[in-house]
Amino acid sequence: MTNNTCPICGNDTFSKVFDCKDHFVSGETFEIVECEKCKMRITKDFPAENEIGKYYETSDYISHSDTKKGIVNAVYHRVRKLMLRKKAGWIEENTGLRSGKLLDVGTGTGYFAAEMKARGWDVSVVEKNDSARRFAEKNFQLTAFPSIDDFVKKHAPEHPETFDVITLWHVLEHIENLNDTGYQLVTLLKTGGKLVIAVPNCNSYDALKYGNLWAAYDVPRHLWHFRKEQIEMLAGIHGLYMTDVKKMPFDAFYISMMSEKYSRKKFPFIRGMMSGSGGLFSSFSDVTKSSSLVYFLEKE
């Protein structure tokens, strides 16, 4: 896909930031560019929707495969158990609800959706990847759809404004058509409902430290690279306003360990833990230095 205009501000002039390598699958190099007006970063000429699937075809892609191979992924699984409870608490805190209708977009293998279901929420999920979707259906008995379009065809316009909460945990950066998807999600959201978006933060301590080796650039799977300002602008386009921002405290450790691995330095686990600690401490005084941020957006 050739990006001629910025999806956030409509500007058509970009400057090159640097080249990034796909360390996960292909070994190919992709260019990161920045909008000269709103500073949104974009993976230039990313693969089209019908071609990008091959860049996810690895057992190491943990959100699809649920792999526990290697020390980094083992740590990921332990931390996830803690974060599932924290995420659920954030939802209940920000909505004031202890149950309701929730749509989890890009559910992966379904662990967060299962946590909310166990708490009494009526949960539907969207997951594009076939094997991850089957895992979620089989292991957690979730109602799963392969795309937002598929869900909308079956439930809208007969049932617009269906959901109290829609969540995208590290999903928005993968979605090709940001504004079309935004319109669909807002249509499905009740007035006063919350859209919860977690994305990597390219203004974070670890992003600035590692530069083009920062693992959360994750080209070409990550198409868009956000700061808080671009999420606020995108929210405004779709009639949403930001009510809260949370940091994901453990992401800096995982991302730093992966970034150290990509740099081919010795002892990536230890070095990553040290870097992650630096990122965590920096986020105590400034949340926008957190490796990943969770944005709570309310429908006006």
C-alpha positions as CSV (number, residue, x, y, z in Angstrom):
1,M,0.0,0.0,0.0
2,T,1.3,3.4,-0.9
3,N,0.5,6.0,1.7
4,N,-0.2,9.3,-0.1
5,T,-2.0,11.0,2.8
6,C,-1.9,10.9,6.6
7,P,-5.1,9.2,8.0
8,I,-5.0,11.5,11.0
9,C,-4.7,14.9,9.5
10,G,-4.9,14.5,5.7
11,N,-1.4,15.9,5.1
12,D,0.5,14.6,2.1
13,T,4.1,15.4,3.0
14,F,6.3,13.0,4.9
15,S,9.9,12.8,6.0
16,K,12.0,9.7,6.4
17,V,12.8,8.7,10.0
18,F,14.8,5.5,9.4
19,D,14.7,2.0,8.0
20,C,13.5,-0.9,10.1
21,K,14.1,-4.6,9.6
22,D,11.5,-7.3,10.0
23,H,13.4,-9.5,12.5
24,F,10.6,-11.9,13.1
25,V,9.8,-13.4,9.7
26,S,11.1,-12.1,6.4
27,G,14.3,-10.2,7.1
28,E,13.0,-7.5,4.8
29,T,13.6,-3.8,5.4
30,F,10.8,-1.2,5.5
31,E,11.0,2.6,5.8
32,I,9.4,4.5,8.7
33,V,8.2,8.0,7.7
34,E,6.7,10.8,9.7
35,C,3.9,13.2,8.8
36,E,5.3,16.6,8.7
37,K,2.1,18.1,10.1
38,C,0.9,15.9,12.9
39,K,4.0,13.8,13.4
40,M,2.2,10.5,12.9
41,R,4.7,7.7,12.0
42,I,3.8,5.3,9.3
43,T,5.4,2.1,7.8
44,K,5.8,3.3,4.2
45,D,4.5,1.0,1.4
46,F,3.3,-1.7,3.8
47,P,1.9,-4.9,2.3
48,A,-1.8,-4.9,1.3
49,E,-4.4,-6.7,3.3
50,N,-4.4,-9.7,1.0
51,E,-0.6,-10.1,1.2
52,I,0.3,-9.3,4.7
53,G,-0.7,-12.7,6.2
54,K,2.6,-14.3,5.3
55,Y,4.3,-11.9,7.7
56,Y,2.5,-13.4,10.6
57,E,3.4,-17.0,9.7
58,T,5.7,-18.0,12.5
59,S,5.2,-20.0,15.7
60,D,7.0,-17.2,17.5
61,Y,4.1,-14.8,17.0
62,I,2.8,-15.2,20.5
63,S,-0.6,-13.6,20.3
64,H,-1.6,-16.1,17.6
65,S,0.4,-19.2,18.6
66,D,0.3,-19.0,22.4
67,T,3.9,-20.3,22.3
68,K,5.9,-20.7,25.5
69,K,9.2,-21.4,23.8
70,G,12.1,-19.4,25.1
71,I,12.7,-17.4,28.2
72,V,11.1,-14.2,26.9
73,N,7.9,-15.9,26.0
74,A,7.8,-17.7,29.3
75,V,8.0,-14.4,31.1
76,Y,5.3,-13.0,28.8
77,H,2.9,-15.8,29.9
78,R,3.5,-15.1,33.6
79,V,3.1,-11.4,33.2
80,R,-0.1,-11.9,31.2
81,K,-1.8,-13.5,34.1
82,L,-1.2,-10.4,36.2
83,M,-2.3,-8.0,33.4
84,L,-5.5,-9.8,32.7
85,R,-6.8,-8.9,36.2
86,K,-5.4,-5.4,35.8
87,K,-7.1,-4.9,32.5
88,A,-10.4,-6.1,33.8
89,G,-10.1,-3.8,36.8
90,W,-9.4,-0.9,34.5
91,I,-12.6,-1.6,32.4
92,E,-14.8,-1.8,35.5
93,E,-13.2,1.3,37.1
94,N,-13.6,3.4,33.9
95,T,-17.1,2.3,33.1
96,G,-18.6,1.9,36.6
97,L,-20.0,-1.5,35.3
98,R,-19.5,-5.0,36.7
99,S,-21.2,-6.5,33.7
100,G,-22.3,-5.5,30.2
101,K,-21.7,-6.2,26.5
102,L,-18.1,-6.2,25.4
103,L,-16.5,-6.7,22.0
104,D,-12.8,-7.6,21.9
105,V,-11.3,-6.9,18.5
106,G,-8.2,-8.8,17.7
107,T,-8.6,-11.2,20.6
108,G,-5.8,-13.4,19.6
109,T,-6.1,-16.7,21.6
110,G,-8.8,-15.2,23.7
111,Y,-7.4,-14.9,27.2
112,F,-8.7,-11.3,28.0
113,A,-12.1,-12.1,26.6
114,A,-12.3,-15.3,28.7
115,E,-11.4,-13.2,31.8
116,M,-14.2,-10.8,31.1
117,K,-16.6,-13.6,30.4
118,A,-15.7,-15.3,33.7
119,R,-16.6,-12.0,35.4
120,G,-20.1,-12.1,34.0
121,W,-19.7,-10.0,30.9
122,D,-21.5,-10.9,27.6
123,V,-18.5,-11.1,25.3
124,S,-18.1,-11.3,21.5
125,V,-14.7,-11.4,19.8
126,V,-13.2,-10.7,16.4
127,E,-10.0,-12.5,15.3
128,K,-8.7,-12.6,11.8
129,N,-6.1,-15.4,12.3
130,D,-7.8,-18.8,11.8
131,S,-5.7,-20.8,14.3
132,A,-6.0,-18.2,17.0
133,R,-9.7,-17.9,16.5
134,R,-10.2,-21.7,16.7
135,F,-8.1,-21.7,19.9
136,A,-10.3,-19.1,21.5
137,E,-13.5,-20.8,20.4
138,K,-12.4,-24.3,21.5
139,N,-10.7,-23.4,24.8
140,F,-13.0,-20.5,26.0
141,Q,-16.3,-21.1,24.2
142,L,-16.3,-17.6,22.8
143,T,-18.5,-16.3,20.0
144,A,-15.9,-15.4,17.4
145,F,-16.0,-13.6,14.1
146,P,-13.2,-13.4,11.5
147,S,-13.6,-9.7,10.9
148,I,-15.5,-6.6,12.0
149,D,-17.2,-6.6,8.6
150,D,-18.5,-10.1,9.3
151,F,-19.8,-9.1,12.7
152,V,-21.5,-5.9,11.3
153,K,-23.2,-7.9,8.5
154,K,-24.7,-10.3,11.0
155,H,-25.6,-7.7,13.7
156,A,-26.0,-4.3,12.2
157,P,-27.9,-2.2,11.2
158,E,-30.5,-4.2,13.1
159,H,-28.5,-3.8,16.3
160,P,-26.4,-0.6,16.3
161,E,-25.1,0.8,19.5
162,T,-24.8,-2.7,20.9
163,F,-21.7,-2.5,23.2
164,D,-20.9,-0.9,26.5
165,V,-17.2,-1.5,25.8
166,I,-15.1,-2.3,22.8
167,T,-11.4,-3.2,23.3
168,L,-8.4,-3.3,21.0
169,W,-5.4,-4.6,22.9
170,H,-2.4,-3.9,20.6
171,V,-4.6,-4.2,17.5
172,L,-5.1,-0.7,16.1
173,E,-1.5,-0.5,14.8
174,H,-2.3,-3.6,12.6
175,I,-5.5,-2.2,11.0
176,E,-5.1,-1.0,7.4
177,N,-8.2,1.2,7.2
178,L,-8.1,3.3,10.3
179,N,-11.0,5.6,9.7
180,D,-13.3,3.0,8.1
181,T,-12.7,0.8,11.1
182,G,-13.2,3.7,13.5
183,Y,-16.5,4.5,12.0
184,Q,-17.7,0.9,12.3
185,L,-16.6,0.7,16.0
186,V,-18.2,3.9,17.0
187,T,-21.5,2.8,15.3
188,L,-21.4,-0.4,17.4
189,L,-20.7,1.5,20.6
190,K,-23.5,2.8,22.9
191,T,-23.6,6.5,23.6
192,G,-21.5,7.0,26.7
193,G,-19.7,3.6,25.9
194,K,-16.0,3.2,26.1
195,L,-13.5,2.4,23.3
196,V,-10.3,1.1,24.9
197,I,-7.2,1.2,22.8
198,A,-3.8,-0.1,23.8
199,V,-0.9,0.7,21.4
200,P,2.9,0.9,21.5
201,N,4.1,4.4,22.3
202,C,6.9,5.6,19.9
203,N,7.6,8.5,22.3
204,S,8.5,6.0,25.1
205,Y,11.8,5.7,27.0
206,D,12.6,2.4,25.2
207,A,11.6,3.7,21.8
208,L,13.9,6.6,22.0
209,K,16.7,4.4,23.4
210,Y,16.6,1.7,20.7
211,G,15.7,3.7,17.6
212,N,15.1,1.5,14.6
213,L,15.9,-1.6,16.7
214,W,12.8,-0.9,18.9
215,A,10.9,-4.2,18.7
216,A,7.5,-2.5,18.9
217,Y,8.0,-1.0,15.4
218,D,7.5,-4.6,14.3
219,V,7.4,-3.9,10.6
220,P,5.5,-4.6,8.5
221,R,2.9,-6.0,10.9
222,H,2.6,-2.6,12.6
223,L,1.4,-0.1,10.0
224,W,1.0,3.0,12.3
225,H,3.2,4.2,15.2
226,F,1.3,6.4,17.6
227,R,2.0,9.0,20.2
228,K,-0.7,10.3,22.6
229,E,-1.3,13.3,20.4
230,Q,-2.3,11.2,17.3
231,I,-4.7,9.1,19.4
232,E,-6.4,12.3,20.6
233,M,-6.7,13.5,17.0
234,L,-8.1,10.2,15.8
235,A,-10.6,10.1,18.7
236,G,-11.8,13.6,17.8
237,I,-12.5,12.6,14.2
238,H,-14.9,10.0,15.3
239,G,-16.7,11.9,18.1
240,L,-14.8,10.4,21.0
241,Y,-13.0,12.1,23.8
242,M,-10.2,10.8,26.0
243,T,-11.2,10.2,29.6
244,D,-8.1,8.4,30.9
245,V,-4.7,7.1,30.0
246,K,-3.0,4.1,31.7
247,K,0.5,2.7,31.3
248,M,1.2,-0.9,30.6
249,P,4.0,-1.3,33.1
250,F,5.5,-4.6,32.0
251,D,5.6,-4.0,28.2
252,A,8.9,-2.1,28.5
253,F,10.5,-5.3,29.8
254,Y,9.3,-7.6,27.0
255,I,10.0,-5.0,24.3
256,S,13.4,-4.2,25.7
257,M,14.4,-7.9,25.8
258,M,13.3,-8.3,22.2
259,S,15.1,-5.1,21.2
260,E,18.3,-6.4,22.9
261,K,17.9,-9.7,21.0
262,Y,17.7,-7.8,17.7
263,S,20.8,-5.9,18.5
264,R,22.7,-9.2,18.9
265,K,24.3,-8.1,22.1
266,K,25.2,-10.6,24.9
267,F,22.8,-11.4,27.7
268,P,19.7,-9.9,26.1
269,F,17.5,-11.0,29.0
270,I,19.5,-9.3,31.6
271,R,20.1,-6.2,29.5
272,G,16.4,-6.0,28.6
273,M,15.4,-6.3,32.3
274,M,17.7,-3.4,33.1
275,S,16.4,-1.3,30.2
276,G,12.8,-2.2,31.1
277,S,13.4,-1.0,34.7
278,G,14.6,2.3,33.4
279,G,11.5,2.7,31.2
280,L,9.2,1.8,34.1
281,F,10.8,4.3,36.5
282,S,10.7,7.1,33.8
283,S,7.0,6.5,33.4
284,F,6.3,7.1,37.1
285,S,6.9,10.8,36.5
286,D,5.6,11.0,32.9
287,V,3.1,8.4,31.7
288,T,3.9,9.3,28.1
289,K,7.3,7.6,28.5
290,S,5.6,4.2,29.0
291,S,6.4,1.6,26.4
292,S,2.7,1.1,25.7
293,L,-0.3,3.2,26.7
294,V,-4.0,2.3,27.1
295,Y,-6.4,5.0,26.1
296,F,-10.0,5.2,27.3
297,L,-12.2,7.0,24.8
298,E,-15.9,7.8,25.4
299,K,-18.6,8.2,22.8
300,E,-20.3,11.6,23.1
